[in-house]
Amino acid sequence: MTMVIHESRRLYLPVPVVLWEALADMELRGCNVPKGMNIWSLLVTLHTDPENWGHSGLKFNPERFVNGITGACKLPYLYMPFEVGPRVLVIEPENGVNLLVKKL
């Protein structure tokens, strides 16, 4: 169940874009970014990038999470199901969180 939810959050995001603000002048992939400039990123591109997720990055495959998030891709910090930061849905009942699945 955990793998299915992680894979669902990877492909069907509740937050489609993330906005960062440059806190200092910097260079990003060959482009000069001045301090204060906003940088928008589509999370779906990070969550489906074949260089990070492999050739099946666009396919629904919960098995990729069999070894957890760190085993699912090359750069696990790019998995951001709830925007930015270490927020990941915990679904294991032993952690005090239960998930109700309702058949529609």
C-alpha positions as CSV (number, residue, x, y, z in Angstrom):
1,M,0.0,0.0,0.0
2,T,2.8,2.4,0.9
3,M,4.5,1.8,-2.5
4,V,1.2,2.6,-4.4
5,I,0.7,5.8,-2.5
6,H,4.3,7.0,-3.0
7,E,4.0,6.2,-6.7
8,S,0.6,8.0,-6.9
9,R,2.1,11.1,-5.2
10,R,5.0,11.0,-7.6
11,L,2.8,11.0,-10.8
12,Y,-0.3,12.9,-9.5
13,L,0.9,15.8,-7.5
14,P,-1.3,18.0,-5.3
15,V,1.1,20.9,-6.0
16,P,2.1,21.2,-9.7
17,V,4.8,23.9,-9.4
18,V,7.4,25.1,-6.8
19,L,8.6,28.6,-6.6
20,W,12.1,29.4,-5.4
21,E,13.6,32.9,-4.9
22,A,17.4,33.4,-5.4
23,L,18.8,34.7,-2.2
24,A,22.1,35.7,-3.9
25,D,23.4,36.1,-7.4
26,M,24.1,32.7,-8.8
27,E,24.5,30.6,-11.9
28,L,22.1,27.8,-12.6
29,R,22.9,25.4,-15.5
30,G,24.8,28.2,-17.3
31,C,22.2,30.9,-16.7
32,N,23.0,33.9,-14.5
33,V,20.2,34.3,-11.9
34,P,20.3,37.6,-10.1
35,K,19.4,37.9,-6.4
36,G,15.6,38.2,-5.9
37,M,14.6,36.5,-9.1
38,N,11.9,33.9,-8.9
39,I,12.5,30.4,-10.3
40,W,9.5,28.2,-11.1
41,S,9.8,24.5,-11.4
42,L,7.2,22.0,-12.6
43,L,7.5,19.1,-10.1
44,V,6.1,16.6,-12.6
45,T,9.3,17.1,-14.7
46,L,11.4,16.2,-11.6
47,H,9.2,13.2,-10.8
48,T,9.3,11.7,-14.3
49,D,12.9,12.6,-15.4
50,P,14.3,9.4,-17.0
51,E,17.8,10.3,-15.8
52,N,16.6,10.1,-12.2
53,W,13.7,7.6,-12.4
54,G,14.9,5.4,-15.2
55,H,13.3,4.6,-18.6
56,S,10.0,3.9,-16.9
57,G,9.7,7.3,-15.3
58,L,6.4,8.1,-17.0
59,K,4.8,4.7,-16.1
60,F,2.9,3.9,-13.0
61,N,5.2,1.3,-11.2
62,P,4.8,1.1,-7.4
63,E,7.5,-1.6,-7.4
64,R,10.1,1.2,-7.8
65,F,9.5,2.0,-4.1
66,V,10.2,-1.5,-2.8
67,N,13.4,-0.3,-1.1
68,G,11.9,3.0,0.0
69,I,12.3,6.5,-1.4
70,T,16.1,6.3,-1.4
71,G,16.1,3.1,-3.4
72,A,13.5,4.4,-5.9
73,C,15.6,6.9,-7.8
74,K,19.1,8.2,-8.2
75,L,18.4,11.6,-6.5
76,P,15.8,11.0,-3.7
77,Y,15.7,14.6,-2.7
78,L,13.9,15.3,-6.0
79,Y,10.9,13.4,-4.7
80,M,8.7,16.1,-3.3
81,P,5.1,14.8,-3.1
82,F,4.0,17.7,-0.9
83,E,6.0,20.6,-2.5
84,V,9.4,21.2,-0.9
85,G,11.0,19.8,2.2
86,P,11.1,16.6,4.1
87,R,7.3,16.1,4.2
88,V,6.5,12.6,3.1
89,L,3.3,10.8,3.9
90,V,3.7,8.1,6.5
91,I,1.2,5.4,6.2
92,E,2.5,2.7,8.5
93,P,-0.1,2.0,11.3
94,E,2.8,1.4,13.8
95,N,3.6,5.1,13.5
96,G,0.1,6.0,14.6
97,V,-1.2,7.0,11.2
98,N,-3.9,5.0,9.6
99,L,-5.1,5.2,6.0
100,L,-8.7,4.6,5.0
101,V,-9.3,3.4,1.5
102,K,-12.8,3.7,0.3
103,K,-14.1,1.9,-2.8
104,L,-15.9,4.4,-5.0
